């Protein structure tokens, strides 16, 4: 019993579950205009408004949520998620979002056709307004997909795909298998 009282207090945690259909309905009016520019067209995988959740999250989530980490489902953590949360402490004034750069050769400043929803949106905004972003090291989002290497980008693929350092999160994008421990 004494050990229990000697432990440091734990921060208050609240878990909120959301119905995806309800979120999509809330998102649609906010992101409808963006969808035609940042998805490959109606009916494609990334065309649903749920893929724009991060763009409008500040408008649909409870106002008492001041910091939020949004994660894909195809991730494997190699470190404590607390370390990712501590990245908020490194944000410079004016930074409103932290993210790891896209590791796929999808966009440059002058030739672009969006198809990955909010990922493409943030890539474009980051090119024009880099101060809005706290850029996470690539080891926080070690993307494993090599599809682009075999589909027209072999000449520049390695420049985007290379990631030095101890991987903190593996991202099995494109249904790529995640390495075993």
N, C-alpha and C positions, 0 to 999 in steps of 0.2 A: 504494500500500500504506500509506503514512503517513496519508493521508486517512482510511482505514478505521479506523486506531487512534485518530485524533483525534476521531472522532464520539462523542457521549455514549452510554453504554450504554443499550440498549433494554430496557424492562421485559420480564420473562418473560411470554409469552403461551401459553396453552393453548387449543386449540379442541377442544370435545367435541361430537360429533354424537349426537343422541338419536333413537330410534325413537318416533314419535308414538303408536303403538299401545301400546308398553311404558309410556310416560309416562301415557297415559290409564288403563291398568290400575292403575298405582300411585296415581293421583289419585282414582279412583272412591271408595274407602272413606273418604278424607279429606273429600271435597266432596259426597258423596251427599246429605246433609241440606240443604245450601245450595241445591242445584239446583232444588228445588221452589219456593224463594222468589225466586230470581234468574234464572230463565229462563222463557220463555213456555209451557213444557210439553214433554213428551217428543216428540222428533223434530224440534223447531224448531232453527234454525241455531245459536243460542247455548246449546242444552241439553246438548251434549256436555261431558264433564268437562274436556276440554283447554282450554275457555274459562274455567276456574277455576285454571289453572296458577299464576298469580302468587300466589294465596291460599295455596297449599301448597308453593310452591317450596322453602322452607326445610326441608321434610321429605323431599323427593325428590332434591334436587341434592347433589353431593358436598360434604361439610362444609368442605373447604378453600376453597370459593368464599365469600369474605367480602362481595364487592360484585358486583352483577349488574345489567345493563341489559336489560330485556325490551322488544322492539320488535315492532310489527305489521309485516306484509310490505308494506302499502300506504302506505309512507312515501317521502319524497324529502328527503334532507338538503341544506340550503343552507349548512351550516357543518361544521366538523370534529367528529366524534363525540367527540373528546377533550374538547371544551367541555362536552358533556353529562356525561361522566364526572367532570369537575371540580365539578359540582354537589354531589357527595357531600361536598366540603369545606365547604359551606354548611349542612349539616344541623344543626339545633339538637339539644341533648341530648334524647333520648326519641323523636326522629323515626326511624322504621324503614323508611319508603318515601317515594320522591319521585314525584310525578305531576302532570300538568297537569289542571286541572279539566275536567270534562265540558262541552263547548260546545254541548250539545243540551239542550233543556228537558224532561228526563226525570223529574226527581224533585223533590219538596219534602218537608218534614219530615212532613207529615200525609197525603198522598195519593200512593201509590206502588204500582206493579206492576212488579216487576223483570223484565227480559228480556234484558239484556246481560251476563249472567254476572258475572265479577269486577269489571267496570266499575261495575255497580250496587252490588255489595257495598262497594266502596271509597267510592262516593258516600255511602252510608248511614253507614258508619263515620266518614267525615270530618265528617259533620254532628254527631256526638256526641263524637268524640275528635280534634279538629283537630291536637292536638300530636303525634300519631303521624305526621303527614305533613309532608314538605318540599314545598311547592306550587311547581311550576315555572311560569314565565310561559307564557301561552298561545302565545307564539311558538315554544315547544318542541313543540307539538302543534297546529298550525294546522289544525283540522278543516275540511273543505270541504263536508261533506254539508249540504244544505238541505232534505232530505226533510220534516223536522218543521215547517218553515214552512208547507208545503202540507197538513199533516195534523193540524190542530187547535191549532197553537201560534203562529199568525201574530202574535197580540197580544204575545207575550213573546219571540219568536224572536231578534230583534236584540240583546236584552239578554244572551243567552247566546252568540250567534254573533260578536259584535264582538270584535276582537282588534287592538290597536294595537301597532305596533313592527315591527322587521325580522324576518321569518319565518326561523326556524332549521330547522324541519322542517314540511313539508307532509304532511298526513294525508288520503289519498284515501278516507276512510270512505264507506260506501254506494256503493262503486264510482264515486266522483266522480273525474273526470279531474284530474290534477295539472298545474298550469301549467308550460308549457315555460320554459326559461331565457330 
